[in-house]
Amino acid sequence: MSESEVTRELIITSHPHEVQIALLEDKRLVEIHREKSSDQFSVGDIYLGKVKKINPGLNAAFISVGSEKDAFLHYLDLGAHVQTLNEFVKQAIEKNKQSIANFAYQPEIEKNGKIGSVLSSGQQLLVQIAKEPISTKGPRVSTEISFAGRYLVLVPFMDKVTVSQKIKSAQERKRLKKIVQGIKPKNFGIIIRTVAENKQVDDISEDLRQLVERWKVAVSKLHRAVPPTKIAADLDKTSALIRDLVNESFNAIYVDSLSLYNEIKTYLKSISFDKTKILHQYKEKQPIFEHFNVALQIKSSFGKIVTVKNGVYLIIEHTEAMHVIDVNSGKRVKSNLSQEENAMEVNLIAAAEIARQLRLRDMGGIITIDFIDLAQSANRTQLLNSMKEFMAPDKARHTILPVNKFGIMQITRQRVRQATIIETAELCPSCQGTGKVKASILLEEEVDNTIDFLIKKQHESKITIVLHPYLYAYFTKGLFSKKMKWYLKYKQWIKVKSNSDYNILEYRFLNSENEEIVLWKTPHVTN
């Protein structure tokens, strides 16, 4: 199936403190995003920070931006024109400098210089979040400030125009570059994005106008600002996803919140993108994620063990430094195929699911995949090419290494956010997460003591015990059952009922009104 034939839908649900966004391709969940109202230090946010510490050994600095852990800034993330930016920021803070049109450029920094020669402790610095805080690490930042729009990326103090390499037509690249050079403000650089291909001058010009306006608003906040201060925020995740994902191939966007529906509609209009007709407000009573089968796909896709099909399954382990995926064939063996052919078939099925899982969980860093061993080098090459094809729609930068002789493939994938890990396991009702359950002899003694207490101390006359069918059978089976022994001991019947909803070690006592009996005190097991 070609890229254009894939049905793409965004399903968006709004909660009081969170917005959840699901991307479906042919009704299959491929990405899930969560935007919390309390989220800070998101990729693209711009802060006025302060240099806390210079680390010559790492050739990096730690920047205070208000996060629990100081942000990390490497020398290579400074950008060639950091001296110019620093001088402009200083004048914007002290003298309310606004325009960069005629601002004098400072000398570019050396490509292989030392950070101590550029920055000093206590210095104020304008930085942009490049990677969100992950685990015990603070955010990673850059001084190469940029504002991303629908068709363009605006970069102050770059003063040149570049075109996305994904636009292959030389004629189209030349056309776009000529358009942008004609409208580009002085001292601003422009990166032309892939989606700008075949767009008209009016669309591109409006996008640039909005980006310049965002820069002006950010600069206006610098006057007398005291670090750490957020100067500008990237678009919220919902709008950013629509900006980056929604194109002519999209079929529908469904949202269950009226206010969010109106926000998205306004944003779609603001980017001069004729897609408002694909936006729908969901009004049914059934939760939107259940209606579009998203909830079920989340439950089946985020566990440690992921079942693929025909017995093939994956085991996915997340560690601090990397992710490890083990491919298992289960019982999938075709007698008419050789061992090599069976292994190849299983690996290809697994590879397609792994590519989906990387996007779905937003797994980044190093991913190690233990495929089923392949003896033939041609098959290992085919598996590599297939994995590249499966991962082609993934917008995160990634590198795929060939399968080695041990059947191991390694993938590095851009990591800018914490991997999405949704806990699909529930607390065991029998052991409450301890991994231990009561011995049957202790359970029996506990029930005996409770009955004795209820009859002798609380003077209950009619008692019903409700328990799991397994325990029900244990207490009622046989002529001289526990139930009969209770009657002989107390001269009254203890009614016993089963309830399959109970966990195996759960039981409750009811009175004649079918109300649960509350004990006056906790009965003790006697020796």
N, C-alpha and C positions, 0 to 999 in steps of 0.2 A: 504494500500500500504506500502510495506517495505521500509526501509531507502535507500536500494540499488536501488530500482526501481524509485526513484525520479530523474527527469531530472534537472540538475543544470547547469546554464550558468552565466557567468559574462559578462556584457555589459559595456564597458568603452568608455566615450567620453571626449575628451580633448578640453579645451578652453584656451585662452591666459593666464588667471590667475587662472585657476581651472581645476581639473580633477574630473569628476563625475563617480561613479562606482555603478552599479546596480546588485544585485544578484537576479536571477530568479530561482524559483523552480517550475517545471512544468508550465513554462511561466508566473508564478505569482510573482510579485515583493514582496520580503520579507525583503530586506535590501537595503538602499541607503546610500552611503558614498560620502563625498565631501572633496577633498584635495586642499586647496588653497596654491598657491606658497608662500604666506606671512605667512603661519601658523608657529607659534612658540610655544614652550612649549608643544610639543606633547608627549603623553605617550611613555616612553622608552628613551627619550632624557636625556643626562647626562650633568650636569653643575657643574662647580666649583663655589660655592657660598660662601657667608659670613653670619655668624650668626648676625642678626640685633638686635634681642631681645629674651630674655628668659622669658617665662611666666610660673611661678611655679604653678599657679592655674590650668592651662590646662595641666601641665606637658608636655609642648611643646615649640618649638622655631620657630621663624619666620626667614626665610632665604632669603637673597637678591640674586635672580638669574637673575635679569634684567626685570622681569615682572612688570606691573603696580602695582599690589598688591604683597606683599612679600609672598613667598611660606610657607606652613604650614608643620612642621615636628613634629610628635608626638613621644614621648619616645618609644612607641611600634614599631615604624617604623625605629628605629636605627639599629636593628640587633645585634646579640650577639658579632660579631667581629668588631664593629665600631671603637674601639680603635686601632686595628691593621690597619684597612683601613686608619684612620686618620694619623697614623704615617707614613705609606707608602706614602700617598699623600704629606705629609710634605717633605719627602726625595726626592720625584719625582720632586717637585717644586724647592727645594733648591739645590739638588745634582744630578738631572737628573737620579734618580733611575729608572730602567726599569723592572727588573725581580723580580718576587715574589717567585720564586722557593725555595730559601733558606732564605726567610724573616722570622724573628722571630715573633711569635704570641704574642700579648699582652693579658692580662687577659680578659675574657669575662665579659660583664657588667651584673648587676643583672637584673633579669626578672621584678622585681617590683621596680626598683630604681627611682631616680629623675633625670630629664634631666639636672639640674644645676650642677650635679656632673660629667657629661660627657662632656657637651659643655659649652663654655663661649662666651660672646658677643665679636664680632670682629674676631672669629675663622674662618679660611678657611675650607670648607667642600665640599666633593664630594657627590652630590646627584643625584637621578634619578627621573624623573617625573612619579608619580603614577596615578595622576588624573589631567586632564587639567583644566585651569581656567574656572570656571562656574559662570555665573552671576557676582555678586560683589566679589566673592571669588578668591583668587590667587590659583596657582597650589598646589597640595599636593605632597610632595616628600618623598623619602625614601633613607637611606644610604645603603640599601641592593642592591648593584649594580648587574645587570645581563644582559646578552646578549642572546637574543632569536634567535635560528636558526630553520631550518626546522625540525630536529629530536631531537635536544638537546637545553638545556639552560645552559649557562656557568655562574657560580657564583664564583667570586674571594673570596678567604679566607674561603670557606666553607669546602673543602677537604673531601667530601663524595659523594656517588652516590645514587640517589633515582629514582624510576621508577613511572610513572603515574599510579594512581590507576585504571584508565580505562582499562589498560591492565590486563585482568583477568587471563590469563594462567600463572600458577606458573612456568612452564618450560620456557616459553618465557621471563618472567621477569628475571629469573636466567640467561638465555642466553645473554640478552641485558646488564645486570649488569656486567657479566664477560667480555664482549667485551669492555665496556667503562672503566672498571677498568684497563684493559690492556693498554689503550692508553691515559688515563687521565694525564694531566700535574700536577706536584706537586703543592699543595696549591690552586688548583681549585676544586670547587664542580661542579657536573653535575646533571641536572634533565633530565631524558629521557622522551620525549614527546610521546603522544599516537600514532602519525603517524610513530614512529620508529618501531612499531610492524612489525615483519617479514622482516625487512630491513637487507641488507648485511653489512659486516664490512666496505667495501670500501665507501659505502654511508655515514655511520655514521662517519667514520674517516675524510672524506672530509668536512663534516659539522662542526666537531670539529676544524679542521684546520682553516676554515674561521672565526669561532668565536674567536679563540685565536689571529688571525691576527687583528681582530677588536679591541680587548683589547689592543694589542700592539700599534696600531695607536692612541688610546685614551690616553694611558699613555704617549706617546711621546709628546703630546700637553700640558702636565702639567708643563713641565720645564719652569720656570719663568712666568707662567700664572698668570694673575691678575683677581680676581673675579669682577663682574660676567662674566663668559666665558663658552660658549657651548663647551664641550669636545668631545662629540660624539652624533650623531643623530641616532635614530632608522631608520629602513628602511622607505621609503616613504609609504604612506597608500596603494598605488596600490600594491607594492611588498609585503608589510606586509599581505595584504588580500590574495594574491596568496600563500604566505608562509603558512598562517594559514587555508585557506579554501580549496584550490585546492588539491584534492586527486583523487584516482582511480574512484570515483563516478562522477567526473565532466565530462561534455560532451563537452563544448565549451567555449572559451573566444573570444569575438569580440571587436576589438578596432578600432577607426576611425582615429587615428593619426599614421603616419608611424614611427616617432621617438619613440613614446611610444610603438608601436608594436615591434620595434627592442630592446628597453630596456627590455620589458617583455620577449622576446624570449631569450635574453642573460641571464636574471635572471633564467628562467626555466632550461636553460642548466647548469648554475652554481650550482644549487642545486641537480644536477645529477638526475633529475626527468624527465622521458620520457613522457612529456606531450606537447612537442612543436607542435605535430600534431593537437592538439585541438585548437591552437591559430590561429585566422583568422583576417586579416586586412579587415575592412569594407570599401568599395569603392563606394557605391551607392550615388546618389545625395540626396535622402531623408535623413534627420537627423537620426542618428542611434537610438536615443531614441524613435523616432516616428515609425521607421521601426519595432522595437521589442515591440511596444505598452507600453513602459516604461513611456513616457510622459503622456499618458492618465491615467495610473494607479496612477501616482504621484498626478495628479489633483483630482482624485476621492478618494484618500486615506488620504490626509493630512488636510482636513477641520475639523472644529469643529464637524460637523455632518458627520458620516461615515455610508453610507448605505451598509448593508451586503447583504441580499437577502430575497426575499419573504416578504418584508415589515419590516424586523428586521433592526434596526439601533442603532448606538452608539453615545453618546454625550461625547466628550473628552475635559476636561478642564485642562490646565496646570497652576500650581501655583509655587511660589518660593520653597515651601517645599515639594510638592507632586503633583501627577497627579490623577485626579478623572474621572472615566468612569461610565456612566449611561447606562444601557441596557434597550432598549425599544422594545416592540413587534410590534409596529405599528398596522397594521390591520391583522396581522397573527393570526388567530384563526381558528382551525379546529373543526367543530361542532361534529365530531365523537370522539373527545378526551376530557378528563376531563380537568378542569382548571390546575390541577397539571401536567398533561401530556403535555399540551400546554406550560406551563411555563418551564418545563424541556427541551423541544425541542428547544425553543427560546434561553435558556441559553447555551445549547451546541453549537448552531450555533454562538452565540456571543462569547463564550469562544475561539473558533478556530480563529476568527478574532482578538480578543484581543491579543492572543499570537503572531499573525503576526504583529499587530500594535506596540507592545513593541519592537520587533526587528527592524521594519521599521523606527520608530521614535527614536530608541535607548533611550527609556524612562528609567530613573533610579531613585533610591531612593525609596520612598514609593508610591505604586500604589493602590488606593482604588477602588474597583469595586462594583457597586450596581446592583446585579443581581435581576431578578424577584423572589419574595419570593417563597420558596419551603417549604411545610409543613412537608414532610417526610424526616427524617434524612438519610435514604438510598439514596435518590436522591441528598442530599447535599454532601454525601460522593462520589457518582458517579461523580458529577460535579467537585469535588476536584481532583479526579483521572484523569478525562478527561483533566483538565487544566494542570496537571503535564505532561501528555502525549503530549499535544499540544506544551508545552514549552520545551520538551526534546531536540529539535535541537538547542535551544538557548545557545550559548557558554558563555554568560554573567552569572556570578554566581547569583543565585536567590533562594528565599525561598517563598513558597506558603503556606499561612495559611488557615485552614478550613473555610467554609462559616458559619458565625454566625447566630443566630436566626433572625437577621434583614435582612438576605440576602446579607450581606456584606462580600466580600473576600478581603484580603489584601495580597499584594505581595511586597517583597523587591527585588530589582534588582540592581546589581552592576552598579554604575554610575562613569564612568571615563571621560566622555565627556559631553558637553552640549547636551541636547536632540535636535534631528533634527526637527525643526519646519519650514515647508514651507508654506508661506502665499499664500493661494489659493483664497482669496477674492480680488475683484478689487474695486477701488475707484468708488463710485456711480457717474455716469456722470451727474445726475440731481442735486444732493446736494453737490457734491465734498467733501464728507466725513463729512459735517457739520450736517447732519441729518435734515436739513431744506430746503424746496423748496419755491419758490415764490408763493404767493397766485395768483390764476388765474386772479383776478381783476387787480393786479399789473402788471402781464405779459401782459394783454390786453392793459393796459395804456402805458406800455413801448413800445409795438409795434406801437401803435397809434402815440406816440411822435416821434418815430424814422422815421416813414413815413412822418410826418409833417415836420421834420427837413430836410429830404432828398429832399422833393419837394420844400419847401420854401427857404431853406438856401443853399443847394448844387445844387439845380436846376436840379435834375435828372428827365429825361422825361419818361424813360421806366424802371419800377422797377418790379422785381420778388422777392417774398418772398418764401423761401423753409423752410418747417417745418415738424415736426412729423405728421403722418396721423391723430392722435387724434386732434391736433391743427388745421390741415387742415380742418377737418370736422367742428370744432367749428367756424372757420372764414368764411366758405362757405355755411353752411347749411341754408336753408330757403330762401324765396323771398327777405326779407329785412335783408340779411346777413351782416356781417361786410364788406365783399368785396364790396357789393352794396353801403353801406354807405360811403366807401372811394371814390367810383366813384362819388356819388352825391356831396361830399364835395370838391373834388379836380378836378372834370371834366376830369379824366383820370383813365384808368383801372390799378389796381395793380394786376399783375398776381400772382396766388398762386399755388405752387406745393408741393406735399408731398414726403417725403423721409423716408422710414422705418428704415434706418440706424441711423437716428438722435435719441437722447434721447428725452423723452417726452416734455421737456421744451426748446429744442434747436431750434433756427431759424437763418437763414442767409438771407441777401439781396444781390441780383445780379443785374448787369446792363444789357444793351442790348447786350453786348458781353459775357454774362454769367460769368462775373468776379465778385468776391465778392466785394461789395462796402465798401470802407474804409471811415469811418466817419471823418470829419474834427475835430469834437469835440464830446465828449460824451453827448448825449441828456439827459436832466434832466426831471424827472417826475414832472409835475406841479400840484399844489393843486387846 
